[in-house]
Amino acid sequence: MKKIAVEQSLSEVRSALQEKGYEIIDLKNQEDAARCDCCVISGQDRNVMGMMEATTKGAVIDAAGKSADEVCQDVEARFS
């Protein structure tokens, strides 16, 4: 089972991914990101001050402007 870290503000995305059988954990810090196959972020705090650090080798999906179904499709596309 793939483990997905999801920002806490994305409750609809969290529910939709759980329904599809993914293991969901809260994305609170870099350790959470490092132990997941994929991270879903809201995009609100992405690239703050022009600096970005990679904390995961898995995919990072920006949910900004997307429905929960669209995010699920993006996640599934990464694993297929």
VEXLUM-701013 format. One record per residue (C-alpha): residue in one letter; x, y, z. Coordinates in nm, 2 decimals, decimal comma. Example, Ala and Ser with C-alpha at 12.3 -4.5 7.8 and 13.67 -1.06 7.14 Angstrom:
# VEXLUM-701013
  res      c1      c2      c3
    A    1,23   -0,45    0,78
    S    1,37   -0,11    0,71
//
This chain:
# VEXLUM-701013
  res      c1      c2      c3
    M    0,00    0,00    0,00
    K    0,14    0,34   -0,10
    K    0,18    0,60    0,18
    I    0,07    0,95    0,10
    A    0,14    1,26    0,32
    V   -0,13    1,52    0,29
    E   -0,14    1,87    0,43
    Q   -0,40    1,90    0,71
    S   -0,60    2,17    0,53
    L   -0,68    1,93    0,24
    S   -0,95    1,72    0,42
    E   -1,15    1,64    0,10
    V   -0,83    1,52   -0,07
    R   -0,75    1,31    0,23
    S   -1,09    1,14    0,23
    A   -1,09    1,08   -0,14
    L   -0,74    0,91   -0,13
    Q   -0,84    0,70    0,17
    E   -1,15    0,58   -0,02
    K   -0,91    0,46   -0,29
    G   -0,71    0,26   -0,04
    Y   -0,41    0,47    0,02
    E   -0,25    0,50    0,36
    I   -0,27    0,87    0,46
    I   -0,05    1,05    0,71
    D   -0,04    1,42    0,81
    L    0,22    1,63    0,64
    K    0,35    1,83    0,93
    N    0,73    1,83    0,88
    Q    1,02    1,71    0,67
    E    1,03    1,37    0,84
    D    0,67    1,30    0,73
    A    0,76    1,39    0,37
    A    1,07    1,17    0,38
    R    0,88    0,85    0,48
    C    0,61    0,87    0,21
    D    0,58    0,76   -0,15
    C    0,40    1,09   -0,24
    C    0,31    1,42   -0,08
    V    0,01    1,64   -0,16
    I    0,05    2,01   -0,07
    S   -0,19    2,30   -0,08
    G    0,06    2,52   -0,26
    Q    0,01    2,81   -0,01
    D    0,36    2,79    0,14
    R    0,55    2,65   -0,16
    N    0,88    2,81   -0,24
    V    0,87    3,06    0,04
    M    1,14    3,33    0,00
    G    1,25    3,18   -0,33
    M    1,41    2,88   -0,16
    M    1,30    2,52   -0,21
    E    1,44    2,21   -0,04
    A    1,37    1,86   -0,15
    T    1,27    1,65    0,15
    T    1,13    1,35   -0,03
    K    1,23    1,13   -0,32
    G    0,86    1,07   -0,40
    A    0,63    1,28   -0,61
    V    0,50    1,61   -0,48
    I    0,16    1,71   -0,61
    D    0,03    2,06   -0,58
    A   -0,34    2,06   -0,51
    A   -0,39    2,43   -0,57
    G   -0,69    2,49   -0,79
    K   -0,77    2,12   -0,83
    S   -1,07    1,92   -0,71
    A   -1,02    1,61   -0,49
    D   -1,08    1,39   -0,79
    E   -0,82    1,57   -1,00
    V   -0,56    1,52   -0,72
    C   -0,65    1,15   -0,70
    Q   -0,60    1,12   -1,07
    D   -0,26    1,29   -1,04
    V   -0,16    1,05   -0,76
    E   -0,27    0,75   -0,95
    A   -0,08    0,87   -1,26
    R    0,24    0,88   -1,06
    F    0,21    0,52   -0,95
    S    0,10    0,37   -1,28
//
